[in-house]
Amino acid sequence: MPIATKSGKINISKEVDTAGLAKKFSAILKKGDVVLLYGEIGVGKTTFIKYLINYFQEKNQSEITEVTSPTFNLINEYVVKDKTFQHFDLFRLKNKKEIKNIGLFENLKNSITLIEWPQLIKDDIESKIELYFEYESNLDQRFVIISGLTEADKNVVK
């Protein structure tokens, strides 16, 4: 069941709103969580991940690092204190066979896994949180719908 505003969407049109949502979302993440991020190019998936990882770094008094999309190298890994974040971008992959070569399923239980463009693997992951980023007809308006949260987690992210 998606969480959000009355319309079912969380407005992230302003970058500060994306940062605020990432901060709230960080409170519910734990090792073993898999987050699937859907949406067109430029809608805010990588920006959300940047704020999410940077917030963990800030909270743990770690160095704030640059967080970029792993479009060409397919995975970026960030270690923050006792948490490992695996950030995948599957945009360039063409079929499920290619997924086996990047080790996507090898360390899911020991890390927080963030996957952009997960269409090829959606059905292969049982326990997942899904974020659907979208534009309104005006491209300046951006929203996200979240599904896969527990009732307790929904209250944290509101």
N, C-alpha and C positions, 0 to 999 in steps of 0.2 A: 504494500500500500504506500503510494508516494506521500511524502510529507511536503508541506509548503503553506502558502497563503490560501485564502478562500478559493482562489482560482486554481489551486494545485501547483502553482509555479512560485518559485522564489526569484525575486528580481535581483539580478546581478549586473544591471546596466552600468553602474558606476564601479570602478575598480575597487574602491573602498568597500563596497558591498561584497565583492568576490573575496576580498581579504577577510572580512568579518565572518563570512560563511565558512571559509577554510579554517579559521581559528575555532569556531564552534565544532566543526566536523572533527578537528584534531582530538577533541576530548573523548570521542567514542572509539577511536582506532586502537587496535591492539595487534600483536603478532598473530599472523594467520589470516588477517583480513585481506580480502581481494576487492578492489574498487575498480569497476569498469566505467570508463568515461566515454560517452557518445556525443557526437555533435560535429558540425561542419568545421572546416578550417577557419581559424580565427575567432571562434565563438567563446573561447575562454578556458578550455580544458587545461592547457599547460600553465596558464596564469594561476588557475586555482591550485594546481599541484605545487607551483613555485611558492605561493603563500603558505600552503600546508606544511611543506618541508621547512621553509624558513621559520615558521612559527615554532615547530619542534626544536629547531636549532636555537632560537632565541630563548625559549623556555628552559632549555638545558644548558644555557650559557656556552654554546658551541659557536664556532665561527659560522657566520652567515655566508653561505656559498651561492654561487650563481646556479640557478636551476633552469635548464633549457630542455627543449624537446629532443628526445633521442631518435629523431626521424631517420638519421643515417646510420647510427651505430646500434639502433634498436633497443638498447637498454642503458640507463644510467643508474648507478647505485649510490645511495647516500647512507652513511652510518651516523646516527645521532645517539650518543650514549649507548643504551642497550637495545636500540631499535635499528633495524636495517630496512631501508626503503628501496624497493626495486621499481623503477619507473620505465615501463615498456611503451613503445610506440609501434604499433603493428601496421601502420598506414601502407608501407611498401610491400608487405607480405601478400602473396597471391593465393596461398592454399594452406591447409592445416599441416602438411608435411614440413613446411618451412618453420613452423612453430617448434617442432621437436629439436631443430638445430640451435635454437637460442636458449634452451633450458628453462622455458617459462614455468613448467610444472615441477621443477626440481626442488625448489626451496620455499614453497608457498606457506608452509606451517611456521617457518622461522623468520618471516619477514612480513612487512606490510607491502602488498603488491598493488601498484597503480598502473592500469592498462588503458592507454588511449587507443581508439580504433579496435575494439575487441570483437567485432562482428564474427570473425572466424572461430572464436573460442567460446562464445557465450554459453553454449549448452554443455561445455566440458567442465564448468565450475559450478559446484552445488551451492556453496554458501558464498554469496557475493552481495555487494552493495552496488547499485547502479545509479549513475548520475547522467541525466539526459540534458545536455546543454542545447539551447535553441535560440534563434533570433525571432523577433516579431517581424512584421512586414517592414517596419522601420529598423534598419540594421543597427541602429544605436541602442535598441532595446534588446536586452539579453536576459534569459531566464534559465533556471535549472529545476528539474524535477528529480527527486531522490526516491528510490525504492530499495527495499531489502533491509530496512532498519527495524530493530525491535521497538516496542512501544516506549521503553525507557530512553532509547537513543533518539527517538523522534522528539521527545521533550527537550533534550539537550540541544538539538540542531535548530529548533524553531527560532 
